[in-house]
Amino acid sequence: MTLKTPATSKPEFSLPKSHDAFLRANRVIPGGVNSPARAFGAVGGEPPFMARAEGAFLYDIDGHQYIDYIGSWGPMILGHAHPRVRAAVVEAMDLGSSFGAPTVREIDIAETVAAAVPSLEKVRFVSSGTEAAMSAVRVARGVTGRDKIIKMTGHYHGHIDALLVQAGSAATTLGTPNSPGVTAGATQDTLLCPFNDASAVADLLDTHRGRVAAVLLEPIAGNMGLVPPQPGYLETLRELTEKHGAILVFDEVMTGFRVAYGGAQARYGVTPDLTALGKIIGGGLPAAAYGASARIMDHVSPAGPIYQAGTLSGNPLAMAAGLTTLRLLRDESPYERLEALSARLAEGLDRAATDAKVPHVVQRVGSMLTLFFHDGPVRNYEEAKQSDTRLFARFFWEMLARGVYLPCSQFEAAFVSAAHTEADIDQTIAAARESLQAIVG
């Protein structure tokens, strides 16, 4: 397989207004973006700046329309600007955007989340997935009286000092999994294991017997591309943590309410002790949560001594968007249709890459998927990093020029929404076929 043109070249695709906006942004924002995942460091060039979104589409300030497969990196499972979610936010705004006092809506959404997710009896809302993961780790340490945390290489749990070690997501894309500013002391109690290697976890639990507070992981990895758990892996972790008195923590910020209404733990039938949630539970607004049994969560202040707080936690606008989204997912249950659409997309991408004779694998769980330019299955971080990122960069730009907005990194999952149609999927597959034909000789 040969590339017809260098990987750094891009198809003719004009973004003059976005270029000007990017120049302005760089003068006042580091790198011109407010999250590295939005930068185009992995694919080269400059990002289009968005003007609006509706349904399955994004519209940039240069007048281009894109079929969107990032969905704000996961939250927009119903599509953008869903009329009922929008109406709920407007209604909440009319009553006040923040009170610094409890509201009944916080109870409503907490009850909804606890009823849906198998591991939860009580839940505490926060404003970001980083906060949720950080708080879950603090609770695990506080409850067990232990210090060490086992995490999986390539799994991303937010920009927390103790967990920004061999992290996925933009940390992988930018080549900085160990960030400057993170001290050796901050990570000395973080132990690393390859994903899908239960024997490595068993060895660490034995080596550090009685000192491991928690085993923390994404049950389905989404921050090094979509990597599912191998059969029996989650079940073995459940057995190991129970044997050693460690807390099993699932980071379901990405998978919660995405791969099933009750998350990955409902899909696989493995119940962790603690769960971090985010993205979908905010319905597109900043919200996240962590939760567990009452026995564990009653250690959290003010019920118990483990401190965690947040001025905008349980924000009325975010709670309104999240509650409406969860009720729509519960009552209308789009999961069967999402499964069918996502399977159609995965199969089409696989056929297109096969016909182009490009080494690849398409990995999917529910409405999350990744086309890896990798020869064979991807089971862990090391295998993910062997993917052809040069080819991915060319493919990304060819697809963007054809009106398909994919994650701007080989190491991010794509998301299908309930707003996508079969026609959108087929148009995407046709674009992929054309793009790969343009790339390879």
Backbone hydrogen bonds, N-H to C=O, Kabsch-Sander energy under -0.5 kcal/mol:
donor,donor_aa,acceptor,acceptor_aa,energy
4,K,439,I,-3.7
9,S,6,P,-1.6
19,H,15,L,-2.4
20,D,16,P,-2.1
21,A,17,K,-2.3
22,F,18,S,-2.5
23,L,19,H,-2.1
24,R,20,D,-2.2
25,A,21,A,-2.8
26,N,22,F,-2.2
27,R,23,L,-0.8
27,R,24,R,-1.0
28,V,24,R,-0.6
28,V,25,A,-1.2
29,I,25,A,-2.8
32,G,29,I,-2.3
33,V,30,P,-1.3
38,R,35,S,-2.2
39,A,36,P,-1.5
43,V,40,F,-0.9
44,G,40,F,-2.2
51,A,59,Y,-3.3
52,R,59,Y,-1.7
54,E,57,F,-2.1
55,G,80,H,-2.6
57,F,54,E,-2.2
58,L,66,Y,-2.1
59,Y,52,R,-2.4
60,D,64,H,-2.1
61,I,49,F,-2.6
63,G,60,D,-1.7
66,Y,58,L,-2.7
67,I,403,G,-2.8
68,D,56,A,-3.0
68,D,66,Y,-0.6
69,Y,405,Y,-2.4
73,W,70,I,-0.9
74,G,70,I,-1.7
76,M,71,G,-1.9
77,I,75,P,-2.1
79,G,76,M,-1.3
80,H,55,G,-3.0
82,H,79,G,-0.6
86,R,82,H,-2.9
87,A,83,P,-2.1
88,A,84,R,-1.8
89,V,85,V,-2.0
90,V,86,R,-2.3
91,E,87,A,-2.4
92,A,88,A,-2.2
93,M,89,V,-2.7
94,D,90,V,-2.0
95,L,91,E,-0.7
95,L,92,A,-0.9
96,G,92,A,-0.7
96,G,93,M,-0.8
106,E,103,T,-0.6
107,I,103,T,-0.8
107,I,104,V,-0.5
108,D,104,V,-2.2
109,I,105,R,-2.4
110,A,106,E,-1.9
111,E,107,I,-2.7
112,T,108,D,-1.9
113,V,109,I,-2.8
114,A,110,A,-2.6
115,A,111,E,-1.9
116,A,112,T,-1.1
116,A,113,V,-0.5
117,V,113,V,-2.3
120,L,117,V,-1.8
121,E,292,A,-2.9
122,K,292,A,-2.3
124,R,290,Y,-2.8
126,V,288,A,-2.9
132,A,128,S,-2.0
133,A,129,G,-2.6
134,M,130,T,-2.6
135,S,131,E,-2.5
136,A,132,A,-2.2
137,V,133,A,-2.3
138,R,134,M,-2.0
139,V,135,S,-2.6
140,A,136,A,-2.4
141,R,137,V,-2.3
142,G,138,R,-2.8
143,V,139,V,-2.9
144,T,140,A,-1.9
145,G,141,R,-2.3
146,R,141,R,-0.6
147,D,211,R,-0.7
148,K,211,R,-2.0
149,I,189,D,-2.8
150,I,214,A,-2.7
151,K,149,I,-0.6
151,K,191,L,-2.9
152,M,216,L,-0.6
153,T,193,C,-2.6
154,G,166,Q,-3.5
155,H,152,M,-1.9
157,H,158,G,-0.6
160,I,158,G,-1.4
163,L,160,I,-1.4
164,L,160,I,-1.2
164,L,161,D,-0.8
165,V,163,L,-1.6
169,S,223,N,-5.3
171,A,168,G,-1.2
172,T,169,S,-1.3
173,T,169,S,-1.6
174,L,170,A,-2.7
175,G,172,T,-1.1
176,T,171,A,-2.0
179,S,164,L,-0.6
179,S,177,P,-0.7
182,V,179,S,-1.8
183,T,181,G,-0.7
187,T,183,T,-0.9
187,T,184,A,-0.6
188,Q,184,A,-0.6
188,Q,185,G,-0.5
190,T,187,T,-1.8
191,L,149,I,-3.3
191,L,189,D,-0.6
193,C,151,K,-1.8
197,D,194,P,-1.2
198,A,196,N,-0.5
200,A,197,D,-0.5
201,V,197,D,-1.2
202,A,198,A,-2.4
203,D,199,S,-2.2
204,L,200,A,-2.0
205,L,201,V,-2.5
206,D,202,A,-1.9
207,T,203,D,-2.8
208,H,204,L,-2.6
209,R,206,D,-1.2
211,R,208,H,-2.4
212,V,208,H,-0.6
213,A,148,K,-2.9
213,A,211,R,-0.7
214,A,148,K,-1.2
215,V,247,I,-2.2
216,L,150,I,-3.2
216,L,214,A,-0.5
217,L,249,V,-1.9
221,A,227,V,-2.0
224,M,225,G,-1.1
225,G,411,F,-1.0
227,V,221,A,-2.5
227,V,225,G,-0.7
233,Y,230,Q,-2.2
236,T,232,G,-2.1
237,L,233,Y,-2.1
238,R,234,L,-2.2
239,E,235,E,-1.9
240,L,236,T,-2.7
241,T,237,L,-2.6
242,E,238,R,-1.7
243,K,239,E,-2.1
244,H,240,L,-2.0
245,G,241,T,-0.8
245,G,242,E,-0.6
246,A,241,T,-1.9
247,I,213,A,-2.9
249,V,215,V,-2.9
249,V,247,I,-0.6
250,F,248,L,-0.5
250,F,274,L,-2.3
251,D,217,L,-2.9
251,D,249,V,-0.6
252,E,250,F,-1.1
252,E,276,A,-2.5
256,G,252,E,-2.4
257,F,260,A,-0.5
258,R,255,T,-2.1
259,V,255,T,-1.6
260,A,255,T,-0.5
263,G,260,A,-1.7
266,A,262,G,-0.5
266,A,263,G,-0.5
267,R,263,G,-2.0
268,Y,264,A,-2.8
269,G,265,Q,-1.0
270,V,265,Q,-0.8
273,D,248,L,-2.2
274,L,248,L,-2.1
275,T,291,G,-2.4
276,A,250,F,-2.4
277,L,289,A,-3.5
278,G,252,E,-0.6
280,I,278,G,-0.8
281,I,278,G,-1.4
282,G,279,K,-1.9
283,G,280,I,-1.8
284,G,279,K,-0.8
285,L,282,G,-1.9
287,A,285,L,-0.7
288,A,126,V,-2.1
289,A,277,L,-2.4
290,Y,124,R,-1.9
291,G,275,T,-2.2
292,A,122,K,-1.7
293,S,273,D,-0.6
297,M,293,S,-2.9
298,D,294,A,-2.2
299,H,296,I,-1.7
300,V,297,M,-2.0
301,S,306,I,-3.2
303,A,300,V,-1.3
304,G,300,V,-1.1
306,I,299,H,-2.9
307,Y,305,P,-0.7
313,S,310,G,-1.1
315,N,312,L,-1.4
317,L,97,S,-0.6
319,M,315,N,-2.8
320,A,316,P,-2.0
321,A,317,L,-2.3
322,G,318,A,-2.8
323,L,319,M,-2.8
324,T,320,A,-2.0
325,T,321,A,-2.1
326,L,322,G,-2.7
327,R,323,L,-2.3
328,L,324,T,-2.1
329,L,325,T,-2.4
330,R,326,L,-2.5
331,D,327,R,-2.9
332,E,328,L,-2.6
333,S,328,L,-0.5
333,S,329,L,-1.1
336,E,333,S,-0.5
338,L,334,P,-2.7
339,E,335,Y,-2.5
340,A,336,E,-2.0
341,L,337,R,-2.8
342,S,338,L,-2.6
343,A,339,E,-2.3
344,R,340,A,-2.2
345,L,341,L,-2.2
346,A,342,S,-2.8
347,E,343,A,-2.7
348,G,344,R,-2.0
349,L,345,L,-2.6
350,D,346,A,-2.3
351,R,347,E,-2.3
352,A,348,G,-2.4
353,A,349,L,-2.4
354,T,350,D,-2.4
355,D,351,R,-2.8
356,A,352,A,-1.5
357,K,354,T,-1.5
358,V,353,A,-2.5
361,V,372,F,-2.1
363,Q,361,V,-0.6
363,Q,370,T,-2.5
365,V,368,M,-2.2
368,M,365,V,-1.8
369,L,414,A,-1.8
370,T,363,Q,-2.2
372,F,361,V,-2.8
372,F,370,T,-0.9
374,H,372,F,-1.6
376,G,374,H,-1.5
379,R,377,P,-0.6
384,A,380,N,-2.2
385,K,381,Y,-2.3
386,Q,383,E,-1.1
387,S,384,A,-1.8
388,D,373,F,-3.0
389,T,387,S,-1.5
392,F,388,D,-2.0
393,A,389,T,-2.2
394,R,390,R,-1.5
395,F,391,L,-2.5
396,F,392,F,-3.0
397,W,393,A,-1.8
398,E,394,R,-2.3
399,M,395,F,-2.4
400,L,396,F,-2.4
401,A,397,W,-2.4
402,R,398,E,-0.7
402,R,399,M,-0.5
403,G,400,L,-1.9
404,V,399,M,-2.3
405,Y,67,I,-2.9
406,L,404,V,-0.8
412,E,409,S,-1.1
413,A,222,G,-1.2
414,A,369,L,-3.3
415,F,69,Y,-2.9
416,V,367,S,-2.2
418,A,77,I,-3.1
420,H,417,S,-1.3
425,I,421,T,-2.2
426,D,422,E,-2.8
427,Q,423,A,-2.4
428,T,424,D,-2.1
429,I,425,I,-2.4
430,A,426,D,-2.4
431,A,427,Q,-2.1
432,A,428,T,-2.4
433,R,429,I,-2.4
434,E,430,A,-2.4
435,S,431,A,-2.8
436,L,432,A,-2.5
437,Q,433,R,-2.0
438,A,434,E,-1.9
439,I,435,S,-1.3
440,V,436,L,-2.4
441,G,2,T,-1.7
